Amino acid sequence: MIVPDPKIARTLLTRYATLKIAQAERETPQAARELQDVTYTLCVLMGTADVREAVAAADALLESAPVTRTHAEGSDGLSLAV
């Protein structure tokens, strides 16, 4: 079984949430197209036909993924970004 890359799943979830908020605040044709593309990609990545299932599957994947630290994180694992 192929397991999706958690980094890609996190990126898609973030983009999906951002576009949903943007559409709720002010609908635009461009944001609608981008949301449709991200929704499709997230569903394909997670192997589902429904975006709610894809989001739930991506969330479960991220919960089970090991945490990796980047150079931008301190020794305590907290981001140094403000």
C-alpha positions as a printed NumPy array, in Angstrom:
array([[  0.   ,   0.   ,   0.   ],
       [  1.343,   3.43 ,  -0.919],
       [  1.22 ,   5.957,   1.909],
       [  0.942,   9.63 ,   0.94 ],
       [  3.728,  11.998,   1.939],
       [  2.607,  13.819,   5.11 ],
       [  4.282,  17.047,   3.933],
       [  2.179,  17.068,   0.777],
       [ -0.971,  16.243,   2.731],
       [ -0.257,  19.099,   5.16 ],
       [  0.353,  21.525,   2.283],
       [ -2.882,  20.529,   0.567],
       [ -4.895,  20.756,   3.789],
       [ -3.506,  24.216,   4.462],
       [ -4.254,  25.377,   0.919],
       [ -7.753,  23.844,   1.066],
       [ -8.551,  25.645,   4.344],
       [ -7.148,  28.938,   3.062],
       [ -9.226,  28.772,  -0.109],
       [-12.396,  27.789,   1.781],
       [-11.959,  30.851,   4.   ],
       [-11.251,  33.08 ,   0.996],
       [-14.383,  31.83 ,  -0.757],
       [-16.483,  32.374,   2.358],
       [-15.236,  35.949,   2.672],
       [-15.526,  36.847,  -1.014],
       [-16.185,  34.485,  -3.885],
       [-13.979,  34.856,  -6.917],
       [-13.769,  32.682, -10.032],
       [-10.015,  32.219,  -9.571],
       [-10.333,  31.047,  -5.955],
       [-13.193,  28.746,  -6.965],
       [-11.007,  27.121,  -9.646],
       [ -8.079,  26.78 ,  -7.256],
       [-10.352,  25.279,  -4.598],
       [-11.688,  22.78 ,  -7.117],
       [ -8.137,  21.808,  -8.116],
       [ -6.942,  21.447,  -4.523],
       [-10.057,  19.46 ,  -3.585],
       [ -9.496,  17.066,  -6.487],
       [ -5.795,  16.668,  -5.697],
       [ -6.461,  16.053,  -2.009],
       [ -9.055,  13.405,  -2.851],
       [ -6.684,  11.664,  -5.277],
       [ -3.787,  11.793,  -2.81 ],
       [ -5.895,  10.293,  -0.029],
       [ -7.698,   7.785,  -2.275],
       [-11.208,   9.097,  -1.631],
       [-14.055,  10.466,  -3.72 ],
       [-15.364,  12.872,  -1.064],
       [-13.452,  15.861,   0.275],
       [-14.714,  15.297,   3.833],
       [-13.268,  11.789,   3.736],
       [-10.042,  13.132,   2.227],
       [ -9.671,  15.737,   4.987],
       [-10.354,  13.111,   7.674],
       [ -7.848,  10.707,   6.091],
       [ -5.212,  13.447,   5.785],
       [ -5.777,  14.446,   9.416],
       [ -5.351,  10.819,  10.497],
       [ -2.184,  10.541,   8.412],
       [ -0.719,  13.645,  10.024],
       [ -1.613,  12.435,  13.519],
       [  0.254,   9.19 ,  12.916],
       [  3.239,  10.712,  11.089],
       [  6.451,  11.098,  13.033],
       [  7.365,  14.68 ,  13.844],
       [ 10.484,  15.867,  12.051],
       [ 12.309,  19.014,  13.022],
       [ 13.717,  21.464,  10.542],
       [ 16.638,  23.833,  10.89 ],
       [ 14.147,  26.636,  11.615],
       [ 13.047,  24.956,  14.841],
       [ 14.747,  25.322,  18.167],
       [ 15.992,  22.48 ,  20.318],
       [ 12.625,  22.342,  22.103],
       [ 10.827,  21.635,  18.81 ],
       [  9.079,  25.004,  18.74 ],
       [  9.27 ,  27.1  ,  15.644],
       [ 11.509,  30.141,  15.79 ],
       [  9.243,  31.966,  13.344],
       [  7.215,  34.839,  14.699]])
